[in-house]
Amino acid sequence: MRAVTWQGRRKIEVANVPDPQIVDPTDAVIEVTTTGLCGSDLHLYEVLGPFLDAGDILGHEPMGVVAEVGPEVRELKVGDRVVIPFNVSCGTCFMCERGLHSQCETTQVHEHGSGASLFGYTKLYGQVPGGQAEYLRVPFADTLPIRVPEGPPDERFVYLSDVLPTAWQAVAYADIPSGGSVAVLGLGPIGDMCTRIAAHRGAGKVIGIDLVPERLARAAGHGVQVYDLSQYGDQLVDAVRSATGGRGPDAVIDAVGMEAHGSLGVKAAQTATGLLPDALAAALMKKAGVDRLGALRTAIELVRRGGTISLSGVYGGAADPLPLLTMFDKQIQLRMGQANVHRWVDDLLPLLTDGDPLGVEGFATHHLPLDDAPQAYADFQAKRDNMVKVLFHP
């Protein structure tokens, strides 16, 4: 089959690889019909190379049709239309039963002290072959896939794999009061969807902050009060406070993560880390801070006293310095974590089968064949061609 593979820093290739097989009797194999390119995939493209091997298959946002099931699969049938969550979770362990699928005890990666395995996301998360491919092996076939109805196009459902539950959890964790205010840092796919979900769930004022004109215009088009970071600069905090009664927003969602703009020194450290031999680079990344914390520091400044910060952007350093004195003094509540996909499906699925209040159809800016993946990664990383969300169609 054809699959998107990592071959080195900023080097993506679509290669012929062996078709996936049933390994465990509870496995399934799906034929992938649509699969997304996620902002966190760019961390693999740029920063997390020390935890990848050449040939690793990327991608964690797939959906498709069941092509084969193992002999012990009872619920899933060949021909079922399914979305595959990015968490590899069993659905039956202590953590999964409590809605913490991203901490699944069956697939935790003990070697690296990590939570549940993830499709297509480095040795830190199990080195599981990913979903930017023509076929995908799916474990726990009776509990992991999300079955969706026939009829609407893939774009109606594919975001159940990651974008929708990640954004929904970010907004839920932000704990925005009814009619209250929220600022979203970063208007890529997750941040954009956070603004839509926040408005849907009753936020009275939704603020979006970015520095890419096309992303700002896109968010403004569905009612978000946008601020261009490149124009406001050091005045951003004062401007947002002025728009929120002088206090700051009730909640701030950081949808940017480890590669935020604003620290040339840490950018250089990230680049240098990527050039070290893998063993040295991996050790440095696990023991030292290599994140650019511009977005998180802005969130800490922005949020009102007693407010909440919700982190959905991916961070990777183990020793990142945080302004704990300020956080303590402002009595900031901080919530974070990988999305627990299955926990939110019951909330989200009705919004996809009864109308389209979140605007998921048309959410993608680019629909591409799988063979265009190398150029798509480069364009997405460089924010070219008005690219916000890419869907590949194998």
DOZA-413962 format. One record per residue (C-alpha): residue in one letter; residue number from 1; x, y, z. Coordinates in steps of 0.001 Angstrom, whole numbers. Example, Ala and Ser with C-alpha at 12.3 -4.5 7.8 and 13.67 -1.06 7.14 Angstrom:
// residues 2
aa;i;c1;c2;c3
A;1;12300;-4500;7800 $
S;2;13670;-1060;7140 $
END
This chain:
// residues 394
aa;i;c1;c2;c3
M;1;0;0;0 $
R;2;967;3671;-230 $
A;3;1661;5500;3031 $
V;4;3084;8807;4268 $
T;5;6427;8098;5944 $
W;6;8916;10108;7980 $
Q;7;12436;9936;6551 $
G;8;14199;12689;8491 $
R;9;13804;16264;9677 $
R;10;11550;18058;7172 $
K;11;11678;15000;4918 $
I;12;8369;13273;4212 $
E;13;7946;10595;1546 $
V;14;4969;8666;238 $
A;15;6269;5118;-53 $
N;16;5128;1619;-879 $
V;17;4966;-342;2386 $
P;18;3553;-3758;3360 $
D;19;-208;-3920;3856 $
P;20;-1262;-4163;7524 $
Q;21;-2337;-7584;8769 $
I;22;-4547;-8913;11545 $
V;23;-2113;-9536;14411 $
D;24;-4404;-10034;17420 $
P;25;-7775;-11782;17102 $
T;26;-9546;-8587;18212 $
D;27;-7977;-6484;15417 $
A;28;-9577;-5003;12337 $
V;29;-8123;-3538;9164 $
I;30;-9797;-529;7591 $
E;31;-9518;877;4114 $
V;32;-8844;4569;4720 $
T;33;-11083;6911;2732 $
T;34;-10115;10236;4361 $
T;35;-7303;11153;6741 $
G;36;-6246;14498;8186 $
L;37;-3000;16414;8492 $
C;38;-2875;17733;12054 $
G;39;-944;20663;13467 $
S;40;731;18278;15894 $
D;41;2066;16314;12910 $
L;42;4275;19346;12307 $
H;43;6010;18666;15640 $
L;44;7208;15410;14037 $
Y;45;8235;17275;10903 $
E;46;10297;19792;12847 $
V;47;11080;18895;16479 $
L;48;10397;15318;17581 $
G;49;12605;13524;15051 $
P;50;14786;11938;17765 $
F;51;11815;9728;18660 $
L;52;11134;8559;15092 $
D;53;12748;6025;12786 $
A;54;13008;6406;9025 $
G;55;9989;4746;7480 $
D;56;7565;5361;10366 $
I;57;4024;5872;9040 $
L;58;2486;9152;10168 $
G;59;-1065;10365;10751 $
H;60;-3695;9997;13445 $
E;61;-6949;11346;11972 $
P;62;-8333;8561;9755 $
M;63;-11735;7229;8826 $
G;64;-12778;4579;6375 $
V;65;-14513;1288;5799 $
V;66;-13818;-1980;7601 $
A;67;-12030;-4335;5209 $
E;68;-11247;-7272;7539 $
V;69;-11887;-8315;11140 $
G;70;-10165;-10777;13440 $
P;71;-11827;-14020;14564 $
E;72;-12786;-12684;18009 $
V;73;-14407;-9442;16806 $
R;74;-18125;-9591;17619 $
E;75;-19591;-6110;17059 $
L;76;-17723;-4608;14098 $
K;77;-18536;-5933;10620 $
V;78;-16825;-5767;7254 $
G;79;-18293;-2794;5404 $
D;80;-18986;-705;8531 $
R;81;-18125;2969;8158 $
V;82;-15869;4058;11028 $
V;83;-13782;6896;12433 $
I;84;-10645;5898;14337 $
P;85;-9726;7968;17437 $
F;86;-6116;9052;17679 $
N;87;-5829;7441;21158 $
V;88;-5213;3702;21035 $
S;89;-7464;2824;23964 $
C;90;-8981;-475;25034 $
G;91;-12232;963;26374 $
T;92;-12400;-1413;29347 $
C;93;-9543;-621;31765 $
F;94;-9720;1500;34935 $
M;95;-8808;4704;33066 $
C;96;-11043;4123;30054 $
E;97;-14042;3376;32264 $
R;98;-13508;6796;33882 $
G;99;-13416;8620;30568 $
L;100;-9627;8993;30585 $
H;101;-8944;7164;27331 $
S;102;-5717;9102;26773 $
Q;103;-4391;7359;29906 $
C;104;-5469;3830;28879 $
E;105;-3629;1386;31133 $
T;106;-3597;-1311;28462 $
T;107;-1574;769;25980 $
Q;108;487;3072;28226 $
V;109;4096;3312;27027 $
H;110;5930;2436;30225 $
E;111;9366;2668;28620 $
H;112;8902;6408;28255 $
G;113;6490;7025;31119 $
S;114;3797;8067;28639 $
G;115;43;7692;28556 $
A;116;-1963;5758;25993 $
S;117;-360;4884;22683 $
L;118;-1246;7112;19741 $
F;119;-1466;6297;16071 $
G;120;1481;7598;14067 $
Y;121;3148;9540;16874 $
T;122;6712;8514;17773 $
K;123;8299;6024;20139 $
L;124;7089;8174;23041 $
Y;125;3581;6965;22226 $
G;126;4168;3415;21100 $
Q;127;5455;3836;17524 $
V;128;2089;2602;16201 $
P;129;1789;2824;12390 $
G;130;-379;5799;11516 $
G;131;-3404;6551;9406 $
Q;132;-2008;8593;6502 $
A;133;-2103;5444;4434 $
E;134;-4380;3372;2246 $
Y;135;-5011;818;5006 $
L;136;-4698;801;8804 $
R;137;-4581;-1947;11410 $
V;138;-6926;-1055;14290 $
P;139;-6701;-2904;17634 $
F;140;-9661;-3317;20014 $
A;141;-12022;-3441;17044 $
D;142;-15160;-3829;19162 $
T;143;-14450;-810;21387 $
L;144;-12087;1623;19626 $
P;145;-13676;2521;16251 $
I;146;-16573;4979;16183 $
R;147;-19271;3753;13834 $
V;148;-20934;6508;11809 $
P;149;-23928;6415;9460 $
E;150;-23840;6210;5696 $
G;151;-24941;9214;3679 $
P;152;-23142;12448;4627 $
P;153;-19636;12981;3199 $
D;154;-16532;11946;5139 $
E;155;-15890;15575;6070 $
R;156;-18964;15470;8307 $
F;157;-17395;12779;10530 $
V;158;-13604;12587;10066 $
Y;159;-12940;15283;12685 $
L;160;-14262;12920;15384 $
S;161;-10787;11369;15211 $
D;162;-9110;14378;16817 $
V;163;-10157;17953;15950 $
L;164;-13654;17849;17436 $
P;165;-12929;16000;20706 $
T;166;-9706;17952;21245 $
A;167;-11491;21271;20804 $
W;168;-14536;20143;22817 $
Q;169;-12343;19021;25721 $
A;170;-10344;22264;25572 $
V;171;-13555;24279;25884 $
A;172;-14981;21997;28579 $
Y;173;-11752;22263;30578 $
A;174;-11799;26069;30154 $
D;175;-14991;26120;32254 $
I;176;-16316;29302;30626 $
P;177;-19245;30734;32597 $
S;178;-22530;31020;30716 $
G;179;-22330;34293;28832 $
G;180;-18674;34666;29847 $
S;181;-15576;35399;27816 $
V;182;-12820;33248;26359 $
A;183;-9690;34055;24378 $
V;184;-8261;31414;22053 $
L;185;-4558;31650;21250 $
G;186;-3854;30197;17821 $
L;187;-6486;29871;15106 $
G;188;-5248;26763;13367 $
P;189;-7682;23833;13083 $
I;190;-7995;23227;16841 $
G;191;-8160;26893;17818 $
D;192;-10677;27679;15079 $
M;193;-12897;24802;16179 $
C;194;-12534;25901;19829 $
T;195;-14025;29284;18927 $
R;196;-17009;27613;17251 $
I;197;-17617;25203;20118 $
A;198;-17250;27937;22743 $
A;199;-19925;30000;20998 $
H;200;-22146;26928;20604 $
R;201;-21833;26160;24328 $
G;202;-22897;29646;25364 $
A;203;-19840;31889;25657 $
G;204;-20891;35521;25376 $
K;205;-17611;36844;23956 $
V;206;-15172;34753;21919 $
I;207;-11783;36298;21146 $
G;208;-9312;34817;18675 $
I;209;-5604;35702;18528 $
D;210;-3224;34805;15708 $
L;211;-844;36475;13280 $
V;212;-1848;34780;10010 $
P;213;-4256;37070;8128 $
E;214;-6191;34243;6493 $
R;215;-6813;32526;9804 $
L;216;-7939;35752;11422 $
A;217;-10334;36455;8562 $
R;218;-11720;32929;8700 $
A;219;-12470;33231;12435 $
A;220;-13919;36723;12067 $
G;221;-16254;35301;9441 $
H;222;-18081;33274;12086 $
G;223;-18343;36025;14655 $
V;224;-15055;35871;16557 $
Q;225;-13509;39141;17794 $
V;226;-10011;38779;16366 $
Y;227;-6674;40347;17298 $
D;228;-3624;40249;15029 $
L;229;-623;39604;17258 $
S;230;1723;41124;14673 $
Q;231;-155;44430;14918 $
Y;232;-801;44579;18664 $
G;233;2526;43189;19869 $
D;234;3172;44228;23482 $
Q;235;-204;45996;23576 $
L;236;-2179;42778;23103 $
V;237;-2850;42140;26794 $
D;238;-4092;45689;27381 $
A;239;-6311;45538;24290 $
V;240;-7935;42258;25337 $
R;241;-8411;43487;28905 $
S;242;-10134;46595;27573 $
A;243;-12543;44346;25677 $
T;244;-13287;42268;28788 $
G;245;-14213;44815;31418 $
G;246;-10609;45604;32326 $
R;247;-10066;42210;33973 $
G;248;-9154;39876;31142 $
P;249;-11172;36932;29808 $
D;250;-12711;34359;32132 $
A;251;-10761;31668;30323 $
V;252;-7904;31336;27861 $
I;253;-7330;28349;25589 $
D;254;-3768;27797;24361 $
A;255;-4133;26011;21028 $
V;256;-540;26709;19952 $
G;257;1857;24610;22018 $
M;258;5570;24011;21851 $
E;259;6343;25910;18650 $
A;260;4825;29267;19555 $
H;261;6386;32375;18038 $
G;262;8394;34674;20247 $
S;263;11593;33025;21481 $
L;264;14483;32962;19026 $
G;265;16733;31348;21609 $
V;266;14438;28403;22185 $
K;267;13797;28147;18438 $
A;268;17541;27785;17989 $
A;269;17637;25169;20756 $
Q;270;14842;23212;19070 $
T;271;16696;23321;15764 $
A;272;19986;22316;17372 $
T;273;18305;19459;19210 $
G;274;16965;18153;15929 $
L;275;20514;18036;14549 $
L;276;22009;16038;17430 $
P;277;22407;12249;17237 $
D;278;19082;10688;18169 $
A;279;20183;9229;21505 $
L;280;21548;12575;22722 $
A;281;18627;14581;21338 $
A;282;16029;12290;22891 $
A;283;17695;12508;26295 $
L;284;17902;16308;26069 $
M;285;14263;16678;25084 $
K;286;13056;14428;27906 $
K;287;15188;16114;30595 $
A;288;15352;19765;29513 $
G;289;12925;22427;28375 $
V;290;12858;22809;24582 $
D;291;9438;24431;24259 $
R;292;8760;27945;23082 $
L;293;6424;29151;25800 $
G;294;5282;32412;24241 $
A;295;1646;31351;23938 $
L;296;1429;29938;27463 $
R;297;3043;33024;28989 $
T;298;582;35190;27058 $
A;299;-2276;33073;28389 $
I;300;-1043;33610;31959 $
E;301;-937;37358;31402 $
L;302;-4294;37511;29650 $
V;303;-6569;35476;31882 $
R;304;-8421;37300;34624 $
R;305;-7613;36614;38267 $
G;306;-9318;33411;39337 $
G;307;-9753;32390;35703 $
T;308;-8908;29172;33899 $
I;309;-6272;28287;31298 $
S;310;-6925;25232;29146 $
L;311;-3983;23764;27226 $
S;312;-4677;21802;24073 $
G;313;-1426;22689;22307 $
V;314;1249;19999;22599 $
Y;315;4233;20685;24866 $
G;316;7264;18441;25056 $
G;317;9967;19661;27459 $
A;318;10291;18214;30953 $
A;319;11923;21234;32630 $
D;320;10177;24222;31125 $
P;321;10286;27273;33436 $
L;322;6869;28656;34338 $
P;323;6049;31875;36225 $
L;324;4577;30018;39193 $
L;325;4578;33111;41409 $
T;326;2279;34901;38953 $
M;327;119;31820;38491 $
F;328;-267;31419;42253 $
D;329;-905;35101;42850 $
K;330;-3575;35269;40146 $
Q;331;-5159;32023;41442 $
I;332;-5110;30573;37940 $
Q;333;-6627;27181;37350 $
L;334;-4756;25145;34739 $
R;335;-6151;22094;32920 $
M;336;-4534;20157;30125 $
G;337;-4018;16810;28453 $
Q;338;-4514;14742;25341 $
A;339;-8170;14569;24385 $
N;340;-10105;11570;25680 $
V;341;-11852;10997;22363 $
H;342;-14523;8480;23355 $
R;343;-15531;10537;26387 $
W;344;-16967;13257;24126 $
V;345;-18484;11243;21262 $
D;346;-21994;11241;22743 $
D;347;-21877;15046;22952 $
L;348;-20512;15490;19451 $
L;349;-22228;12924;17262 $
P;350;-25689;14573;17451 $
L;351;-24107;17807;16178 $
L;352;-22957;15913;13078 $
T;353;-26107;13945;12307 $
D;354;-28706;16666;12966 $
G;355;-27594;19630;10885 $
D;356;-24098;21083;10957 $
P;357;-23991;23800;13656 $
L;358;-20190;23710;13926 $
G;359;-19621;24062;10187 $
V;360;-17556;20906;9732 $
E;361;-18508;20602;6068 $
G;362;-16270;23142;4429 $
F;363;-13916;23267;7452 $
A;364;-11042;21838;5383 $
T;365;-9234;24324;3189 $
H;366;-7476;21667;1103 $
H;367;-8521;18237;-199 $
L;368;-5510;16392;-1628 $
P;369;-4408;12974;-2849 $
L;370;-2039;11118;-544 $
D;371;875;11568;-2959 $
D;372;749;15328;-2327 $
A;373;1622;14857;1360 $
P;374;5294;15988;1194 $
Q;375;4346;19340;-320 $
A;376;1355;19660;2011 $
Y;377;3575;19229;5096 $
A;378;5954;21887;3779 $
D;379;3150;24323;2920 $
F;380;1339;23774;6229 $
Q;381;4524;24288;8228 $
A;382;5222;27525;6316 $
K;383;1545;28641;6472 $
R;384;1418;28994;2686 $
D;385;-1511;28885;278 $
N;386;-4095;29868;2950 $
M;387;-3691;26363;4364 $
V;388;-5550;25738;7638 $
K;389;-6829;22176;7402 $
V;390;-5795;19448;4985 $
L;391;-7662;16232;4262 $
F;392;-5992;13504;2240 $
H;393;-8081;11065;226 $
P;394;-6079;7866;-301 $
END
